Structure formats: C-alpha cells, structure tokens
Amino acid sequence: MFTVERLGPQALGLLLDLQERIHAALPDGSVFQRSSADFLSYCLAEGGRCYAVRHRGETVAYRVVYFPRDREFNLAKDVPLPAEEYARVAHWDTIAVLPRWRGHRLSALMNARALSDLRETGIRHLFATSSPRNPHGVRSLIAAGFRPVRLVVKFGGNQRFLFYRPFPGGWEPAGDDAPDDAQDHTGGKLLPLSATGDLEAAFGSGWIGTDLHMGVANATNGTDGTAPRLRMRRRSLPFGT
C-alpha cells in the first residue's frame, strides 16, 4: 500500500538523505540534478510543494514543486511568456524513486496529488525539464500533460528537454499522433531522443513533442530494437510568438 504525503520544513534531512541514496544508485548520475539544502528548504516552506510516497513506514520516492516567483531561476525565461506572468509559474522540479520501487507508477501517484493541490494557488503555467537520456522521465512528464517545447542547456552544461503545460486546463488536443515511421501525410513525425540536433531544429521551427514511442514488444528481446522516439507535431505555444 502506497500513500502520498505533503512534507513540511522538518523533512529537510529526509529529502537530502533520500536524494543521495537515489543519485548513488544511478548508472548515469548526470540525468539527475540534486538540490541544495537551501533550495529544498525554500520549497518545503512557502516556496513550493514537496511530497513523499510512504510504503510500510519507509519513504520510497519524492516530488518537488518549485514556485520561482521573483527569484532568478525561472524556466519561463526560456520561452516568450510575458514577464508579468512569472509570478504564476511553477516548476515541476525533482522527482525520484528508489530503484527497488520503480515500476509501481509512483510518479503518476505524486503527479496526480500535486496537480490537485495546485488548483487553488493561482498557478497558471507549469514548466519542467528532463534529460534526453532519460526516456522514462520524458514519458512520465508527457503522461502528466506536459509537452516538450525546447532543448535547453541547464545544470552545469547538461542538455535538457524543456516541458510546458498550461494549467489547470492543459493543452488542447493536437489531433492524430504520428504513426510509427519518420513522417506521415498529416505532418507528424518521430525523432529519436538521441538525435538532439534534429530535435533542436524541429523545436526551433515550431514543432512540439506530443508522445513518446518506446518500442513494440516482441517475443525475442522484449522490444522492436528501435531507440525511444519523440512524436512531434507543428504546434504554437499558447502565448507569445
């Protein structure tokens, strides 16, 4: 039985310990950006929302939501969102799960709780980042209603997808998704997550991601052998130019 709890300032030590345990277990630590004690303290107080998943008394996962407000680091500055909207921005920041508990849809559980809690805050714009080398993180954000709209360099020179979700309503439907090939007659296409140059060019030409194709299961090796690919369509951001 998994339960989600909102954390308060007294949970700082818990989060610092948990993020170190999770980071140490990753084969590629660069896909996970650890948070400072100052940042977590801000989010645990009035600068955001922090959640933990408990299982039989053990904390097995956590999610951080950050309100940048007038602070310097605001992902909205990477898109043409008017500055007067910055106070209504939230970052879907760190989410992490201990390795033995992955595959239990804990990300979806925490995302649902956080989205519900934010409805009364006045937040209207949600931003997030995820590494192109982390397809499961990309898929989790897309499942929560986010869409990748840019490739940006953050966190000490690491490349990240920049995701956006209007809130609370979300994106309007984008029409049919692309089929499982490079391009179709509707204008949709699929690009590998590893093709960052092609992805960057597509974002710059007015495309956004709409879904992630992880591969088709088969009896031989479990997948069709293709790399994870981002489904993309031409789509304007719902603000700016």
C-alpha positions as CSV (number, residue, x, y, z in Angstrom):
1,M,0.0,0.0,0.0
2,F,1.5,3.3,-1.1
3,T,0.4,6.7,0.4
4,V,1.4,10.2,-0.7
5,E,2.0,12.9,2.0
6,R,2.8,16.5,1.7
7,L,6.1,17.3,3.5
8,G,6.9,20.3,5.8
9,P,10.1,22.0,6.8
10,Q,11.0,19.3,9.2
11,A,11.6,16.8,6.3
12,L,14.7,18.5,5.0
13,G,17.1,15.9,6.3
14,L,14.9,13.1,5.0
15,L,15.0,14.6,1.4
16,L,18.7,15.3,1.5
17,D,19.4,11.7,2.5
18,L,17.0,10.2,0.0
19,Q,18.3,12.2,-3.0
20,E,21.9,11.0,-2.2
21,R,20.8,7.4,-2.0
22,I,18.9,7.7,-5.3
23,H,21.8,9.5,-7.0
24,A,24.3,6.9,-5.9
25,A,22.2,4.1,-7.4
26,L,22.0,5.6,-10.9
27,P,24.3,4.3,-13.7
28,D,24.4,7.8,-15.2
29,G,24.3,10.4,-12.4
30,S,24.1,13.3,-14.9
31,V,20.5,12.6,-15.6
32,F,19.6,13.5,-12.0
33,Q,20.1,17.1,-10.7
34,R,20.5,17.1,-6.9
35,S,19.0,20.0,-5.0
36,S,20.8,22.2,-2.4
37,A,19.6,22.3,1.2
38,D,18.7,26.0,0.7
39,F,16.5,25.2,-2.3
40,L,14.7,22.3,-0.6
41,S,14.1,24.4,2.5
42,Y,12.5,27.1,0.3
43,C,10.2,24.5,-1.4
44,L,9.3,22.8,1.9
45,A,8.2,26.1,3.4
46,E,6.1,28.5,1.3
47,G,8.2,28.4,-1.9
48,G,6.6,25.3,-3.4
49,R,5.2,21.9,-2.5
50,C,7.1,18.7,-1.6
51,Y,5.6,15.2,-1.5
52,A,6.8,11.8,-0.4
53,V,5.5,8.3,-1.0
54,R,5.4,6.0,2.0
55,H,5.3,2.2,2.0
56,R,5.0,0.5,5.3
57,G,6.7,3.4,7.1
58,E,9.6,3.7,4.6
59,T,9.9,6.8,2.3
60,V,10.5,5.4,-1.2
61,A,10.0,8.4,-3.5
62,Y,9.6,12.1,-3.5
63,R,8.4,15.0,-5.8
64,V,9.4,18.7,-5.5
65,V,7.3,21.6,-7.0
66,Y,9.0,25.0,-7.0
67,F,7.5,28.5,-7.2
68,P,10.2,30.7,-8.7
69,R,8.2,34.0,-8.3
70,D,10.8,36.8,-8.4
71,R,13.8,34.5,-8.0
72,E,16.5,34.5,-10.7
73,F,16.0,30.9,-11.9
74,N,12.7,30.7,-13.8
75,L,12.3,28.3,-16.7
76,A,9.7,30.6,-18.2
77,K,12.6,32.9,-19.3
78,D,13.4,30.3,-22.0
79,V,10.1,30.9,-23.8
80,P,8.2,34.1,-24.7
81,L,6.0,34.0,-21.7
82,P,5.3,37.7,-20.7
83,A,7.2,38.7,-17.6
84,E,4.1,39.7,-15.8
85,E,3.1,36.0,-15.8
86,Y,6.3,34.9,-13.9
87,A,4.5,35.0,-10.5
88,R,2.0,32.4,-11.8
89,V,4.7,29.9,-12.8
90,A,5.5,26.6,-11.0
91,H,8.4,24.2,-11.9
92,W,7.7,20.5,-11.9
93,D,11.1,20.0,-10.3
94,T,12.8,16.9,-9.0
95,I,11.1,13.6,-8.9
96,A,12.9,10.5,-7.7
97,V,12.2,6.9,-6.8
98,L,14.4,4.4,-5.0
99,P,15.4,1.7,-7.6
100,R,13.6,-1.2,-6.0
101,W,10.3,0.6,-6.2
102,R,10.4,1.7,-9.8
103,G,7.6,0.3,-12.0
104,H,4.9,0.9,-9.4
105,R,3.6,4.1,-11.1
106,L,4.7,6.2,-8.1
107,S,5.5,9.2,-10.4
108,A,1.9,9.2,-11.6
109,L,0.6,9.0,-8.0
110,M,2.7,12.0,-6.9
111,N,1.9,14.0,-10.1
112,A,-1.9,13.5,-9.5
113,R,-1.6,14.7,-5.9
114,A,0.5,17.7,-6.9
115,L,-1.8,18.8,-9.7
116,S,-4.8,18.6,-7.5
117,D,-3.1,20.7,-4.8
118,L,-2.1,23.4,-7.2
119,R,-5.6,24.3,-8.3
120,E,-6.1,26.8,-5.5
121,T,-2.8,28.5,-5.8
122,G,-3.3,30.8,-8.8
123,I,-0.6,29.0,-10.7
124,R,-1.3,29.0,-14.5
125,H,2.0,27.8,-16.1
126,L,3.9,24.6,-15.3
127,F,7.4,24.0,-16.6
128,A,9.8,21.0,-16.2
129,T,13.0,19.6,-17.6
130,S,14.2,16.1,-18.3
131,S,17.3,14.6,-19.9
132,P,17.0,13.2,-23.4
133,R,18.9,10.2,-21.9
134,N,16.0,9.6,-19.5
135,P,13.1,8.3,-21.6
136,H,11.2,7.1,-18.6
137,G,11.3,10.7,-17.1
138,V,10.2,12.1,-20.5
139,R,7.3,9.6,-20.7
140,S,6.2,10.4,-17.1
141,L,6.0,14.1,-17.8
142,I,4.1,13.6,-21.1
143,A,1.7,11.4,-19.2
144,A,1.1,14.3,-16.7
145,G,0.1,16.5,-19.5
146,F,3.4,18.3,-20.2
147,R,4.8,18.7,-23.8
148,P,8.5,19.2,-24.7
149,V,8.8,22.5,-26.4
150,R,12.6,23.3,-26.4
151,L,16.1,21.8,-25.9
152,V,18.0,23.9,-23.4
153,V,21.3,23.7,-21.6
154,K,21.0,23.8,-17.8
155,F,22.6,22.5,-14.6
156,G,26.2,22.9,-15.4
157,G,26.1,22.4,-19.1
158,N,23.7,19.4,-19.4
159,Q,21.2,19.3,-22.2
160,R,17.6,19.0,-21.1
161,F,14.2,19.0,-22.7
162,L,12.1,22.0,-21.6
163,F,8.5,20.9,-21.0
164,Y,5.4,23.2,-20.7
165,R,1.8,22.6,-19.5
166,P,-0.9,25.2,-19.4
167,F,-2.7,24.9,-16.0
168,P,-5.2,23.9,-14.9
169,G,-6.8,23.1,-18.3
170,G,-3.9,21.6,-20.1
171,W,-3.1,21.5,-23.8
172,E,-5.9,21.4,-26.4
173,P,-5.8,18.1,-28.3
174,A,-3.2,18.1,-31.1
175,G,-5.1,15.7,-33.4
176,D,-3.9,12.3,-34.5
177,D,-0.5,11.2,-33.4
178,A,2.1,10.3,-36.0
179,P,2.4,6.6,-36.9
180,D,5.5,4.6,-36.1
181,D,7.6,5.9,-39.0
182,A,9.5,9.0,-39.8
183,Q,6.7,11.1,-41.2
184,D,3.1,10.8,-42.4
185,H,0.7,12.8,-44.5
186,T,-0.7,14.7,-41.5
187,G,2.7,16.3,-40.9
188,G,3.6,14.4,-37.7
189,K,6.9,12.8,-37.3
190,L,9.1,10.7,-35.0
191,L,12.6,11.6,-33.9
192,P,15.0,9.6,-31.7
193,L,15.7,11.1,-28.4
194,S,19.4,10.7,-29.2
195,A,19.0,12.9,-32.3
196,T,19.4,16.2,-30.3
197,G,20.5,18.2,-33.3
198,D,17.4,17.2,-35.3
199,L,15.2,17.8,-32.3
200,E,16.6,21.2,-31.6
201,A,16.0,22.2,-35.3
202,A,12.4,20.9,-35.1
203,F,11.6,22.9,-31.9
204,G,13.1,26.0,-33.5
205,S,10.8,25.5,-36.5
206,G,7.6,25.4,-34.5
207,W,7.3,21.7,-33.5
208,I,6.5,20.3,-30.1
209,G,6.5,16.8,-28.7
210,T,3.2,15.0,-28.2
211,D,4.1,11.5,-27.2
212,L,6.9,9.0,-26.7
213,H,7.3,5.8,-28.7
214,M,9.3,3.4,-26.6
215,G,9.3,0.4,-29.0
216,V,7.0,-2.5,-29.7
217,A,7.3,-5.6,-27.6
218,N,8.2,-8.9,-29.2
219,A,8.9,-12.5,-28.1
220,T,12.6,-12.3,-28.8
221,N,14.0,-9.5,-26.8
222,G,11.0,-7.5,-25.4
223,T,11.3,-4.5,-27.8
224,D,11.4,-3.9,-31.5
225,G,15.0,-2.7,-31.2
226,T,14.4,0.9,-32.0
227,A,15.6,3.7,-29.8
228,P,13.0,5.8,-27.9
229,R,11.5,8.3,-30.3
230,L,9.6,11.5,-29.7
231,R,6.3,12.0,-31.6
232,M,6.2,15.6,-32.8
233,R,3.6,17.9,-34.4
234,R,3.7,21.5,-35.5
235,R,2.1,23.5,-32.7
236,S,2.3,27.0,-31.4
237,L,2.8,27.8,-27.7
238,P,-0.3,29.3,-26.2
239,F,1.4,32.7,-25.6
240,G,4.0,35.0,-27.2
241,T,5.3,34.5,-30.7
